[in-house]
Amino acid sequence: MSSWLWIVFIVVGLVLCVLMTRRQQHTDYLEEELGGANSLGNGANQAVNLKSFTKETTTDKLKTFFRNTRSQIGSYAPLKILAFMIVVAMIGLYVNHNFIRGNQFVVVGLTEVLGIVLGIRWLRNRERKHFEDTFPDALNVLASAMSTGESINQSIKFVGDSLEGAVGNEFKLMAERIQLGEAPESAFKKSRNRFPYPTFHFFVITLIANINRGGQLKEIITRLNRIMYNNRAMEKRKKSMTSEVRVSAKIVAAIPFIFLFMLQYLSPENYEFVMFNEAGRPILYYVLASESFGLFLVWWLMNGVDK
């Protein structure tokens, strides 16, 4: 197998491991919080069936994943996906022809996998940023509407009519589902699947508990909004304190690929020696192993900061 194929395999593996670990951390965090709430009462005394918010079948998770991805892409999703796949395939063919010179089907396949993973990650980060920027406004509008004496359903509908974007549309869908006779818990659970974030989960649980048992919802929403504001401020402070480390790690990770790219055009004979000559392979393997180990250490340290 060509040496460049090992590079592609390592990059794809590292990206998948990081994404799967972060996803598991978010799930564990939610289950831990809900587990603490579960200990407050048994099934007969609970206002909300919390297990329904954390236990899903694999089929449900796949349906939610594809539905959310399509919503994140927006209109003309099939055409956008087709255009993206074609561009990524062309990049894979170019890289294989000029640098790897291996099996083009394997290289294009791995490039497509890496492109899909990075594309989905980019879509999720964009939507999460939009959610974090818009959801506090939604909570403020909801609290203001309820302070005027509006019901929960009317207040949710007012939020949907007042805000634009994915958050406003989801609030509008929640109100429409309840107006059509759907159970509030079912309607809120569908919205929870649309925004799989702990903050939105807690908000949905608060709404269901208020509908089933009553309570000072306006005060709870105001407190939740304050907690979100404090968490965002802490997150920004953490990113500012670790910005130099993260930028340094990205630069260090890009140096070997930039060097090999330049070597291909500045000194083709040395590139041939490192990439395709048996005597030069140990140099390449050493660079890959040391870079992978160093990036793993940086990721491990940054993961400790995230916790």
DRENBA-199961 format. One record per residue: residue in one letter; y, x, z of N, C-alpha, C, CB in turn. Coordinates in pm, whole numbers, plus 50000, padded with zeros to 5 digits. Each point is the difference from the previous one (the first is absolute). Glycine has a CB too. Example, Ala and Ser with C-alpha at 12.3 -4.5 7.8 and 13.67 -1.06 7.14 Angstrom:
A494315131950780501194991150000501205009050000498834981150125
S502225015449803501195008250006501094992350073499375011849785
***
This chain:
M498805008550000501204991550000501255008950000498764981550124
S502275014349800501225007749992500685001050136500274992949762
S500425018350258500685002150128501054989550026499585024349980
W501104971449913501044989950018499434986850049501335011149821
L497424986150145499394987650049499885000250151498744997749786
W501015014450270499955001050146501374996950059498165017249984
I502904987149950501344997050048500234984950002500835022049909
V498804971349983500194985649992499184992950107500455001849754
F498305002550264499154994050103500625001750139497985004549858
I502535007350173500585002650132501244991450022499115023449993
V501764975849906501234992050014499674985450020501225016249857
V497874978350062499624985950015499374997650135499664998349753
G499475010750292499364998350130500995000350115497985010449906
L502984998950091500995000750106500864987550004500025024749979
V500394970549903500844987949996499244988050055501225009049801
L497534989450158499214988650049499775000850150498904998549777
C500835013350275499775001650145501244996550078498325017849955
V502844986850000501244997050072500294985149999500895022549939
L498954971149944500304985749991499034991850084500915003549770
M497824999850229499024992550078500245001850149498345002649815
T502065009450227500255002450142501214992250047499005022749979
R502064977049942501194992550039499714985250007501435017449896
R497794977550010499634985850002499214996750125499984999749750
Q499105009250289499194997750119500855000250125498055010249885
Q502974998550119500895000650116500764986950017500225024749970
H500294969749919500734987450009499094988850048501525007549817
T497244992250133499074989650042499645001450147499104999149768
D500645013350275499675002150141501164996150090498465018549934
Y502764984350022501164996750081500094984950020501205020549915
L498614972049976500084985550012498894994650087501064998949775
E497715006050204498884994850079500165003450148498525002049799
E502075009650230500225003650139500994990550066499515023949944
E501574973049984501004990950056499434986050017501805013749894
L497474981750004499424986750010498894999650102500604995949763
G498695015450253498965000450102500564998350138498685014849854
G502514991050171500664997950129500384985650020500845023149991
A499584970349901500334985950012498754991650022501995003549854
N496905000650085498764992650018499545000150145499385005649766
S500935005050305499565000950138500754990550093499395023649956
L501664970149992500794990950083499354986350015502045012249928
G496954985149996499384986850011498804998949912502184990250055
N496994999849968498834998149917500334990149889498485005050194
G500514991249729500244991449886500634986750034498105010949896
A501574983550220500544986950035501445000750044497734993050064
N502715018349990501345001250053500985006549905498985001250222
Q500555004649671500895006949909500744990149912498495019950003
A502794983449972500794991749910499745003749855501744997750175
V497785014449799499775004749865498635006649994502485003349963
N496804993849930498725006749977500295013649938498784977849971
L501345032450113500435013149953498955006749913501385002050204
K497364994949817498965006449921500134996749852498504999250198
S502054989149771500164996249859501025008649928499384977050062
F501445030550015501015008349938499525014349977501724985750109
T497185018049948499525013749983498635000649934501315006250200
K497924983349802498675000049942500024993149865498975000150230
E500755007749665499944994849865498785005649930502524997749992
T496954994649916498895004849922500505009949894498754978450041
T500335029149903500375009549896500554992949878498265015750083
T501194972949885500504992249886501434995650021497694992249954
D502625003150167501384996050030500965011849991499124981950149
K500455029649900500865011849993500285004249856499095007550220
L499864991649695500205003649860500924990149930497745010549998
K502074976650030500894990049940501445002250044498104983749994
T502095019050134501355002550050500615012349936499384989250215
F499815021349770500495012549941500474997749857498445013050146
F500734980749771500374997849860501194990349988497615004349934
R502414985550151501124990549994501315006750039498414981450054
N501575026750051501225006950042500445010449897499344996350239
T499695010849703500365010049899500654993449879498125014650078
R501354974149881500584992949886501424995350034497704992749926
S502495002450196501344995650041500975011750007498974981350128
Q500565030249916500865011850008500405005149863498905005950214
I500224992849688500335004449865501074991049939497685009149971
G502214977850054501014990849949499544993149873501755014250102
S499204980949821499704992849877499415009349895501844983950050
Y497405010249860499315007549893499145011150059501884994849842
A497415002050265499175010050067498935006049908500404987950215
P498855004149707498985006149912500585010049901498684979250023
L502485017549918500615009249904500465012950070500734980449859
K499845018350259500445011850073498815008850037501964987150088
I496945006649956498815007750036499445007349878499494983650184
L500445009449702499485006149877500875011849957499064977849930
A502265020550074500905010949961499845011950095501634983249904
F498245014050226499835010850098498705007649975501324986750167
M497595006049807498715006549976500055008749874498844980850114
I501875014449783500105007849876500795012950025499894978949864
V501235020150208500815011950029499205010150083502094985949992
V497205009350109499205009050084498895006549918500504985950201
A498875006549708498945005849915500575010849909498764978350007
M502445019549939500635010149915500325012650080500974981849856
I499485016550267500255011750086498705007650026501954988050109
G496975004649918498715006450023499525007749878499444981950160
L500745012449720499605007049878500845012649978499284978049901
Y502025021150128500875011649984499615011150097501864985049924
V497915011550202499625009950100498665006349964501274987450177
N497785004549776498695005449965500085009449880498944979250091
H501865017049811500095008149878500705013350025500044979049865
N500985021150220500815012050018499595008650119501834987549895
F497495006450205499755007550122498525000450041502294993850070
I497054994749925498654999250058498915003549899500844982750156
R499255011049725499025002249893498594996450045501445018149910
G498454971150160498704995250044499614987249928500405010550222
N498704982149838499594987249944501164990150009497605004550066
Q502904991249819501214991750000499774986450066500715011749792
F498074983050201499734987250064500065001350153498574993349804
V500905017750247500045002250145501445002250046497685010049993
V503054998249934501385003050037500874987549994499715023449915
V500184969049978500794987749987499614989950107500215003949752
G498494995350278499574990750105500575003650135497934996249873
L502025016750163500575004350128501514998350002498135016350026
T502524986149861501454997949992500364985450018500185019749848
E499014971550095500254985750016499844995850146499214996049765
V499765009250301499794996650141501175004850085497525001549967
L502905010950011501145005350076501274992349970498935022449999
G501284974149874501194992249963500014986350063500085012349788
I498754981050217499924986850061500285000750149498344993049826
V501075017150241500215001550144501475002450031497685009150025
L502945000149903501415003050024500894988249962499525024249961
G500124968749932500794988449960499964988950103499565005849764
I499254991350288499874989750103500745004250126497784993149906
R502135019850127500715004950118501514998449984498155016350042
W502354986549839501434998649974500434985450009499925020249853
L499274970650093500324985850007500034995250145498954996549775
R500095008050305499964995950141501205005350078497504999449987
N502855013149989501155005750069501294992849961498835022150010
R501294974549863501214992849956500084986350064499935012349783
E498944980450222500044986850061500215000850151498494991649818
R500915018350247500205001450144501465002950033497645008250023
K503005000249897501415002850021500844987349982499655023749922
H500034968649974500724987549979499774990350116499795003149752
F498984996550298499704991350113500785004250124497724995849906
E502295017150124500705004750119501504998049989498195016650035
D502354983449843501434997749982500374985350005500095020649864
T498974970650099500314985749986499544991850119499835002849757
F499055000950306499444991650105500924998250120497785007749926
P502975002650119500964997450110501034989449965499695023450072
D500784976449802500924989449958499334986450006501195016349852
A497534983250110499274987350007499904995050144498715006549796
L501035002750298499924996050140501354995150051498165016650034
N502944989949924501334995550043500304986049946500775023850006
V498924973949867500244986749941499134989650068500595010649781
L498154992950248499104990550065500504996550140498085009349868
A502355000750208500514997450134501274991649996499005021550077
S501874981149826501234992249987499704985549964501225020649931
A497834977249979499654986449961499394992350117499645007849765
M499524998850313499384993250114501024997250111497835011249944
S503184997250067501014997650103500844987649971500075024450041
T499944971249834500744987849964499174987550020501295013349836
G497454988250207499154988350026499014996849891501844991550130
E498055017049767499044997649893498585002550050501735006549829
S497324986550111498595002350033499545013449943499584975050003
I499215029250039499495012849951499824999749849498855003750219
N500584985549730499754999149857501305000049921497904987550047
Q503095005049998501294999649932500705013650008500194975550052
S499655031250060500625013250014499345010149905500554994850240
I498135004549748499305008949908500434997349856498045001050157
K502104986249809500454996349865501425005049975498524979750006
F502325019650098501385004849985500035015149974500784981550152
V498335025749914499915014549975499585002649856499425003950242
G499594988649710499565001849862501074997049898497744994450076
D503114995749953501084996649908501175009950009499334976050019
S500795030950094501165008850021499755014249952500614986150194
L498145018449808499695013849966499325000949865499805005550241
E500445005549689499355002849874498935010850019502104993449874
G497075008050026498975010350007498694994650054501785016750031
A497304992649995498654996250042499994993250135499115019149869
V501734985350226500014994050133500514985649993500365022650103
G500744975249825500514986549985499024990849931502275009349994
N497074995649902499014991749929498844996350091500645011049785
E498934998350301498874997150088500374989750105499145023249962
F502074977650092500444989850095500074986449932501305017350128
K499134982449749500064987449927498604994549977502145007349888
L496905001350080498624995549982499414994850131499745016649813
M500584989950298499524995250130500464985850026500015023550086
A501284974049891500544986650023499364989849906502165010250076
E497644993549799499404990649904498564996750036501505009049823
R497755001050222498604997550038499934990250118499365023049918
I501504978950180499994991150116500454986049960500445019550151
Q500544979349762500474986949956498934992549922502315009049992
L496834998349939498924993749924498824996150087500715013249803
G499364989550327498964995750092499025010850041500244978349900
E499985033950058499105010850040500235003750146499975008749763
A498984994850306500115003750141500905012350014497704990550048
P503195009550053500915011550016499275013250013501604984850109
E497295015549965499275012650017499495005249867499354992950229
S500174998149684499525004149869501155004949912498124983550019
A503005009449984501155004049920500545013550044500564976049965
F499525026250166500535012650050499035011549974501284987450175
K497445009649829499035010649975500085004849856498504990150175
K501745000949730500175004149861501225009049984498914978749925
S502145018050145501205008549995499755013450067501434979550000
R497765020350106499655012550067499245009249905499934988050220
N499225006549694499305008149903500955005949896497974985950035
R503115007049939500995005049903500765012150054500234976849909
F500055023350221500715011150063499145005450115502274990249937
P496805018950035499085004950105500645010650088498104995149848
Y502975001150220500715009150089499944994750142501525007249812
P498315001550289499894995350138501164991150044498755020750049
T502484982749909501164992050040499894985849950501405020550000
F498204977849875499854986649945498824992850063501005007849785
H497954999550250498864993850069500454994050134498435016549889
F502324991250188500474995150129500934988149983499795023150092
F501034977149803500884988849973499214987349970501725015949912
V497244985550006499174988449965499284994650124499695009149768
I499785000050315499334995750122500974992750092498415019349981
T502834985550026501004993450083500284985849951501015022350051
L499094976149816500254986749945498864990450032501345010349817
I497424994350166498854991250026499924996650148498775010149807
A501474999750278499974997250145501084990250040499085022850039
N502094978149899501084990750032499674985849953501645018949984
I497754980049899499634986849950498934993750088500575007149766
N498455000850280498904994650079500364997550146498475011949848
R502364996750210500294999150143501484998150033498025014150035
G502874988249869501424999250028500505013050063499794975350030
G501525025549988500585012050059501375002849943497735009250035
Q502935001150017501335003849957499895009249877500894997950239
L498934995849646499755007849879501235008249960498364982649926
K502825011650090501225007249960500155013050079501094978049941
E498655021450188500115012150082498975010449961500894986050186
I497895009449783498945009349962500325006649867498334986250124
I502195006149779500355005649870501135010150014499264978749889
T501735018150193501105009450023499485013050061501584980850031
R497485018050063499445012050061499185008049900499954988350220
L499295004649694499215006849897500925007449903498204982550021
N502925011349945500955006549910500585012650064500544977849899
R499735021650231500525011750070498975011250004501464985050138
I497275011249883498945010150001499865006549863498804987150180
M501295004949714499935005549865501135009849974498904979049923
Y502295017450124501155008949981499795013350073501504979849977
N498005019550144499755012250077498915008549934500694988150209
N498265005349740498925007449934500495006849873498354983850095
R502505009349828500545006049879500885012050033499914977649886
A500895021150219500855011250040499165011950044501784983950068
M497135013450004499115010850044499285006349881499694988450220
E499935003249682499325005249882500935009049919498564979549994
K502695016349992500965008449926500255013150073501074979449907
R499005019950225500205012350076498815009349986501444987550162
K497355006849841498805008349984499965006649862498784985050159
K501605007449736499995005749865501055010949986499184978249911
S501985019850151501045010249991499575012850073501754982049986
M497525016750123499565011750075498885007649929500674988350211
T498545004749709498875006249931500265001949851498494989950169
S502745007849786500285000749856499785014149945501674981450028
E498745028750048499845013749951498525003649985502165006350110
V497034989549984498565003049992499384993049881499905003050249
R500464984549730499414992549889500425005649865499974979750144
V501305024049844500465005949874499335013549977502204988250024
S497685019750081499335013049987498554998449958501525009350174
A497804980949882498604997749964499884996049853499494993250237
K501424998549715499964995849859500275011949908500774977050066
I500175031649973500305011649916498805009549996502434997950057
V496995004650060498835008850005498844994449919500735007950226
A499084978949780498924993849924500235000849850499604984850191
A501665015249766500295000149857500025014149941501314979350033
I498855030950051500145013749948498805004449915501385005350200
P497354992949843498895004749916499964993249863498725004350208
F501564982849786499964992949873501165004449910498884980550112
I502305021549948501145004949921499715014049948501584985950137
F497825022549947499695013749960499005000149884500435007850235
L498514984149775499014999649892500604994349872498204997450170
F502694992749844500654994249883500875010549929499994977350112
M500775030449965500835010449941499165011449945501824993950158
L497085009049910499145010949956499384997149864499535005550238
Q500214981849735499414996149872500905003949883498844981150116
Y502475018349902500935002849892500605014150008500524975749993
L499655029950130500595013250014498995011249981501664990050153
S497115007649893498975010349989498644993449974501305015450156
P498464980549721498744992849969498755008050032501224988249822
E498835025250162498805008050026499644999850148500575014749805
N500434985550284499724999050144499514986150038501755017450042
Y498794972549892499534986350025498544998649960502324991349962
E497335014349923498614999549956499105007350099500764998949761
F499725012450292499195007750094499754992250130500925021249901
V500124972350152499874993050127499194987249984502185009550073
M498024983549818499414986749986498615000149938502294991349978
F497465017749928498764998949923499145012650002501204984149857
N499265026450210499205012150010499305000250136501585012449846
E497134991350152499245000050124500585009850102497974993649870
A502615017550085500565009850093501284994950066499005018149861
G501694972650074501244994850057499824987350082501155010149809
R497664984150188499764987750075500235001550150498364993849825
P501215017450239500255001150145501474998750038498015014450013
I502894990349900501434998650029500384985350003500475022349893
L499064970450008500324985849994499414992450118500085001649752
Y498685001350282499354993150110500695003250133497845000649874
Y502605011950142500725003650122501304992250012498985023049991
V501754976049898501264992650002499754985350035500985015849829
L498024978250109499694985950027499594997950145499314997249762
A499825011650289499524998350137501135001950100497745008049929
S503075002350053501095002550096501054989049995499615024649977
E500724970749903500984989149988499464987250063500895010449789
S497864986450185499424987850057499965000650152498624997249793
F501005014350260499945001450145501404999150061497945014249977
G503034992349961501374999350052500574986049995500335023449928
L499454969549962500504986349989499294990850100500525003949758
F498204998650265499294992050099500595002050138497925001549863
L502435010850173500615002650130501364993050011498805022250012
V502004978649882501324993450004499824984950013501005018449859
W498064976050063499764985650008499514996050139499464999649754
W499685008550306499474997050132501125000150104497795009949935
L503105000050054501135000650094500954988249981499825025050001
M500474971649873500884988649974499354986950043501015012449809
N497674986850178499294988050044500114998350150498425002349808
G501585008950265500214999350144501374995150036498395018250026
V502634985449893501354995050024500084985049974500935022449938
D498374972749957500014985749969499434991850113499805005449760
K499215000150309499404992650111500944999350119497755007049923
***
